[in-house]
Amino acid sequence: MSTPLKQPHIERQIFQQRLWVAVLIVVLAFAVLISRYFYLQVINHSYYTQQADKNRIKSNRIKASRGLIYDRNGVLLADNVTAYRLLVTPEKAGDIEQQITALSTIIPFTEKERDDIRQQLQYNPIFKPLVLKDKLSDQQVAAFVVRQHQFPGFNTQAYLIRQYRYPIILSHVIGYVGKITEQAYLTADKSMYASDDYVGKTGLEKYYENQLHGQPGTLRTVINAQGKVLSKQIKQPPTNGEQLTLTIDLALQQAAYEAFGDNSGSAIAVNPNTGEILAMVSKPGFNSNLFINGISHADYQQLTTSPDNPLFNRSIKGGYEPGSTIKPYMALAGLFYDLIDKDYRYFSRGFFQLPGQERKYHDWKRGGHGQVDIINSLAESVNVFYYDLAHRLGIDRIHDFLQPFGFGQITGIDISGEKKGILPSRGWKRAFRNMVWFPGETVIAGIGQGYFVITPIQMAQALAIFSAKGEVNPLHLVQQEITSSRLPMDIKPADWQMVHDGMIAVVNAPNGTGRSIRSDDYLIAGKSGTSQVYGKSEEDIYKKSEDLPKELRNHALFIAFAPAEQPQISVVVVAEHGSSGSKAAAPIAKEIIDAYLNMKP
């Protein structure tokens, strides 16, 4: 058997081929490694730097302090105070339910609170602290700190909480804050709000939420691999909410609230020269501090079931017939349309009848008032004078004249929840009732009855315009620049003065319905009114409302301004179920006017 001869040149060729293949593989491998390195270190450098920073740098949100609220004289009304809450981080804690049971000896938990905690634990990430209880007392915090070592994962945290210094008398004006709801958080700006933030729920707190809330900041914390904090730095400081200075005078607000005694109703005092609301009361009020951390079921049940309805803001939502308080505006309309003048007289025989109709529209005084002019028609509140005037004006002219005063529309006051009221007309009834207008409805509209509905804030706007003789200053609760204007109707100065004189006679003439509040110190102009709670039969017309059960008595109204020559304050009062405007509402108005003018320097 022969041995094959070696062929060195062929072997060398094969070796070189294998060497080049090996070199190529190595080069390709290095190319892949280098390209990957380039991708990671250059192209995606910022991404992986951020990922690394996330492991060692934590960004925490710094809540901004809510803006403070002051009255017009600098008295603090809404403050932020330090409170403490109990938290748990589930991943660091043991059996949370068992620990809460042990904690209950020093920090009690209701069954509802425990149910809420169980529900939140299902959705809360185990690494994220969970709030178990807000507003711990100082004693509870001290007791927990002593035993904190027994509850791993549990700790207390200081935070700022809203506090209202005059919670009842200003409950409807300022309103209150509460935790943001899940639904509201879904649509909220996440750069501004967190899921445990507080937001305005009612009143000025809600209307001025954007200004009061503030801009949160960012705290940057650097930690090591063991989780130890190495450094902290405020990356972006929070911007606290804006301060609000109200037009409200706290002392006057207190006087107006107390003037109602045990009765319910609304009172609004305005500077007619500026549109500033000096006091706005809806009584009864409620303790707005109860709502901040979530009101208890018992407290909420007590408020919602109370027959006095303390949660209802009567000033901006309450709907009442204006009654005879509309008569000065009707008299002005009659003068404007040249249907009456200073020499006009009407004979009041105690009732009015439409031509060709038997129905009688009765006056409040049996037998009537005899011959009356404009001044006496207001002083004695002569119904038949205004039945006849309304019939001659017609409902559409009444509507068109009254609308610029603000009746039947939103005033635009800077507070949430205002209702519109009703200024009736043919068009309104056709649109909302799908019915035609009847002449008799015009007659009773002349004394502020029927479909006519006003809110106290609407009447306050109308009265401010009226007392300023046509100057329109929009009502507002927070001090701000406003633009005044004039009514679109060119009403003669003499006509304004004649109706003002009629309102002066209401309080100062011997036969005036409001003569009981006459003052020797300054001249008051006013007008009483009653808002019917139920319809009266012909036999009941002359019966005293005071003889009825309170819930069936008429609401009492009074409007006034003083000093009559150059008004500094105008006041609207609605005393619910007060029967008589002159007896129930007028004294409240007088107390408010006295309080304000006596505090003036």
Secondary structure, DSSP 8 states (H G I E B T S, - for coil): -------HHHHHHHHHHHHHHHHHHHHHHHHHHHHHHHIIIIITHHHHHHHHHHHHEEEEEE------EE-TTS-EEEEEEEEEEEEE-GGG-S-HHHHHHHHTTTS---HHHHHHHHHHHHHS-TTS-EEEESS--HHHHHHHHHHGGGSTTEEEEEEEEEEESSTTTTHHHH--EEE--HHHHHHS-TTT--TT-EEE-SHHHHHTHHHHH-B-EEEEEEE-TT--EEEEEEEE--B----EEBS--HHHHHHHHHHTTT--EEEEEEETTTTEEEEEEEES---GGGGTT---HHHHHHHHH-TT-TTS-HHHH--B--GGGGHHHHHHHHHHTTS--TT--EEE-SEE--TT----EE-SSTT--EEE-HHHHHHTT-HHHHHHHHHHH-HHHHHHHHGGGTTTS----SSTT----B---HHHHHHHT-----HHHHHHHTTT-TT-BB-HHHHHHHHHHHHTTTEE---BSB------EE-SS---HHHHHHHHHHHHHHHHSTT-TTGGG--SSS--EEEEEEE-SS---GGGTTS-GGGS-GGGS-EEEEEEEESSSS-SEEEEEEETT-S-IIIIIHHHHHHHHHHHHHH--
